[in-house]
């Protein structure tokens, strides 16, 4: 989903991806590295996390 939706965001903008699966804590940063996108931060939520990603291209 992230790979498809990030194309809708202008380069340089940040998106927030919300997830409640603990695997996302490793999967999202790994995806950013593989796709050369900037992993900005992870924020805890009451039910999961919010992962902030900056589109680089």
DRENKE-853210 format. One record per atom (N, C-alpha, C): residue number from 1; residue in three letters; atom name; x, y, z. Coordinates in steps of 0.02 Angstrom, whole numbers. Example, Ala and Ser with C-alpha at 12.3 -4.5 7.8 and 13.67 -1.06 7.14 Angstrom:
BEGIN
<rec 1,'ALA','N',<660,-284,390>>,
<rec 1,'ALA','CA',<615,-225,390>>,
<rec 1,'ALA','C',<660,-165,390>>,
<rec 2,'SER','N',<642,-112,354>>,
<rec 2,'SER','CA',<684,-53,357>>,
<rec 2,'SER','C',<645,2,394>>,
***
This chain:
BEGIN
<rec 1,'UNK','N',<41,-60,0>>,
<rec 1,'UNK','CA',<0,0,0>>,
<rec 1,'UNK','C',<43,63,0>>,
<rec 2,'UNK','N',<95,63,40>>,
<rec 2,'UNK','CA',<138,122,44>>,
<rec 2,'UNK','C',<169,137,-24>>,
<rec 3,'UNK','N',<193,85,-58>>,
<rec 3,'UNK','CA',<225,95,-123>>,
<rec 3,'UNK','C',<177,127,-174>>,
<rec 4,'UNK','N',<114,109,-171>>,
<rec 4,'UNK','CA',<65,138,-217>>,
<rec 4,'UNK','C',<47,209,-197>>,
<rec 5,'UNK','N',<34,219,-134>>,
<rec 5,'UNK','CA',<9,284,-111>>,
<rec 5,'UNK','C',<62,339,-110>>,
<rec 6,'UNK','N',<125,321,-101>>,
<rec 6,'UNK','CA',<177,372,-96>>,
<rec 6,'UNK','C',<183,410,-162>>,
<rec 7,'UNK','N',<163,379,-218>>,
<rec 7,'UNK','CA',<165,413,-283>>,
<rec 7,'UNK','C',<116,471,-287>>,
<rec 8,'UNK','N',<67,472,-243>>,
<rec 8,'UNK','CA',<17,526,-242>>,
<rec 8,'UNK','C',<42,588,-205>>,
<rec 9,'UNK','N',<98,581,-171>>,
<rec 9,'UNK','CA',<125,635,-129>>,
<rec 9,'UNK','C',<181,671,-168>>,
<rec 10,'UNK','N',<182,738,-166>>,
<rec 10,'UNK','CA',<237,773,-200>>,
<rec 10,'UNK','C',<305,757,-168>>,
<rec 11,'UNK','N',<357,757,-209>>,
<rec 11,'UNK','CA',<425,745,-185>>,
<rec 11,'UNK','C',<440,796,-130>>,
<rec 12,'UNK','N',<470,772,-76>>,
<rec 12,'UNK','CA',<487,815,-19>>,
<rec 12,'UNK','C',<434,816,36>>,
<rec 13,'UNK','N',<374,794,21>>,
<rec 13,'UNK','CA',<321,792,71>>,
<rec 13,'UNK','C',<327,730,115>>,
<rec 14,'UNK','N',<296,734,173>>,
<rec 14,'UNK','CA',<298,679,222>>,
<rec 14,'UNK','C',<228,649,228>>,
<rec 15,'UNK','N',<227,582,228>>,
<rec 15,'UNK','CA',<164,547,241>>,
<rec 15,'UNK','C',<170,511,308>>,
<rec 16,'UNK','N',<113,498,339>>,
<rec 16,'UNK','CA',<111,459,401>>,
<rec 16,'UNK','C',<75,394,385>>,
<rec 17,'UNK','N',<107,340,401>>,
<rec 17,'UNK','CA',<79,273,392>>,
<rec 17,'UNK','C',<62,245,460>>,
<rec 18,'UNK','N',<-1,229,472>>,
<rec 18,'UNK','CA',<-22,201,536>>,
<rec 18,'UNK','C',<-26,125,530>>,
<rec 19,'UNK','N',<0,91,580>>,
<rec 19,'UNK','CA',<-1,18,580>>,
<rec 19,'UNK','C',<-8,-7,652>>,
<rec 20,'UNK','N',<-39,-66,659>>,
<rec 20,'UNK','CA',<-44,-97,725>>,
<rec 20,'UNK','C',<-9,-164,727>>,
<rec 21,'UNK','N',<23,-183,673>>,
<rec 21,'UNK','CA',<61,-245,669>>,
<rec 21,'UNK','C',<133,-231,691>>,
<rec 22,'UNK','N',<157,-266,741>>,
<rec 22,'UNK','CA',<224,-254,767>>,
<rec 22,'UNK','C',<278,-263,713>>,
<rec 23,'UNK','N',<265,-303,663>>,
<rec 23,'UNK','CA',<314,-313,609>>,
<rec 23,'UNK','C',<326,-249,570>>,
<rec 24,'UNK','N',<279,-203,571>>,
<rec 24,'UNK','CA',<288,-140,535>>,
<rec 24,'UNK','C',<346,-99,563>>,
<rec 25,'UNK','N',<363,-110,626>>,
<rec 25,'UNK','CA',<418,-73,657>>,
<rec 25,'UNK','C',<485,-89,623>>,
<rec 26,'UNK','N',<492,-147,594>>,
<rec 26,'UNK','CA',<552,-163,556>>,
<rec 26,'UNK','C',<539,-158,480>>,
<rec 27,'UNK','N',<478,-175,459>>,
<rec 27,'UNK','CA',<463,-176,388>>,
<rec 27,'UNK','C',<463,-106,356>>,
<rec 28,'UNK','N',<434,-57,389>>,
<rec 28,'UNK','CA',<429,10,360>>,
<rec 28,'UNK','C',<499,41,352>>,
<rec 29,'UNK','N',<541,42,403>>,
<rec 29,'UNK','CA',<609,69,393>>,
<rec 29,'UNK','C',<648,31,340>>,
<rec 30,'UNK','N',<640,-35,337>>,
<rec 30,'UNK','CA',<675,-76,287>>,
<rec 30,'UNK','C',<650,-57,217>>,
<rec 31,'UNK','N',<585,-49,209>>,
<rec 31,'UNK','CA',<558,-29,144>>,
<rec 31,'UNK','C',<587,39,123>>,
<rec 32,'UNK','N',<591,85,170>>,
<rec 32,'UNK','CA',<620,152,155>>,
<rec 32,'UNK','C',<691,145,130>>,
<rec 33,'UNK','N',<731,104,162>>,
<rec 33,'UNK','CA',<801,94,140>>,
<rec 33,'UNK','C',<803,63,70>>,
<rec 34,'UNK','N',<763,13,58>>,
<rec 34,'UNK','CA',<762,-21,-7>>,
<rec 34,'UNK','C',<738,25,-63>>,
<rec 35,'UNK','N',<693,69,-48>>,
<rec 35,'UNK','CA',<663,113,-99>>,
<rec 35,'UNK','C',<692,183,-98>>,
<rec 36,'UNK','N',<745,194,-59>>,
<rec 36,'UNK','CA',<778,260,-55>>,
<rec 36,'UNK','C',<730,316,-36>>,
<rec 37,'UNK','N',<686,301,11>>,
<rec 37,'UNK','CA',<642,352,40>>,
<rec 37,'UNK','C',<668,367,110>>,
<rec 38,'UNK','N',<654,426,136>>,
<rec 38,'UNK','CA',<679,445,202>>,
<rec 38,'UNK','C',<631,424,257>>,
<rec 39,'UNK','N',<655,382,302>>,
<rec 39,'UNK','CA',<616,365,362>>,
<rec 39,'UNK','C',<629,421,412>>,
<rec 40,'UNK','N',<577,458,429>>,
<rec 40,'UNK','CA',<584,517,471>>,
<rec 40,'UNK','C',<579,499,545>>,
<rec 41,'UNK','N',<525,465,564>>,
<rec 41,'UNK','CA',<518,447,635>>,
<rec 41,'UNK','C',<460,397,644>>,
<rec 42,'UNK','N',<460,369,703>>,
<rec 42,'UNK','CA',<407,324,725>>,
<rec 42,'UNK','C',<376,355,787>>,
<rec 43,'UNK','N',<310,357,789>>,
<rec 43,'UNK','CA',<275,384,848>>,
<rec 43,'UNK','C',<228,331,875>>,
<rec 44,'UNK','N',<228,320,940>>,
<rec 44,'UNK','CA',<180,272,968>>,
<rec 44,'UNK','C',<109,302,968>>,
<rec 45,'UNK','N',<61,259,955>>,
<rec 45,'UNK','CA',<-10,277,958>>,
<rec 45,'UNK','C',<-43,233,1010>>,
<rec 46,'UNK','N',<-103,250,1032>>,
<rec 46,'UNK','CA',<-137,206,1081>>,
<rec 46,'UNK','C',<-143,134,1056>>,
<rec 47,'UNK','N',<-151,125,991>>,
<rec 47,'UNK','CA',<-158,57,963>>,
<rec 47,'UNK','C',<-112,50,903>>,
<rec 48,'UNK','N',<-47,50,914>>,
<rec 48,'UNK','CA',<0,41,859>>,
<rec 48,'UNK','C',<50,98,855>>,
<rec 49,'UNK','N',<69,115,793>>,
<rec 49,'UNK','CA',<120,165,782>>,
<rec 49,'UNK','C',<103,206,720>>,
<rec 50,'UNK','N',<134,264,716>>,
<rec 50,'UNK','CA',<131,306,656>>,
<rec 50,'UNK','C',<202,313,631>>,
<rec 51,'UNK','N',<213,296,568>>,
<rec 51,'UNK','CA',<279,299,537>>,
<rec 51,'UNK','C',<279,355,486>>,
<rec 52,'UNK','N',<326,401,493>>,
<rec 52,'UNK','CA',<329,459,449>>,
<rec 52,'UNK','C',<384,448,397>>,
<rec 53,'UNK','N',<364,457,334>>,
<rec 53,'UNK','CA',<409,444,277>>,
<rec 53,'UNK','C',<409,505,232>>,
<rec 54,'UNK','N',<469,528,214>>,
<rec 54,'UNK','CA',<476,583,166>>,
<rec 54,'UNK','C',<490,555,97>>,
<rec 55,'UNK','N',<450,576,48>>,
<rec 55,'UNK','CA',<461,553,-21>>,
<rec 55,'UNK','C',<522,589,-49>>,
<rec 56,'UNK','N',<569,551,-75>>,
<rec 56,'UNK','CA',<631,581,-100>>,
<rec 56,'UNK','C',<634,585,-176>>,
<rec 57,'UNK','N',<592,548,-211>>,
<rec 57,'UNK','CA',<593,552,-285>>,
<rec 57,'UNK','C',<525,536,-312>>,
***
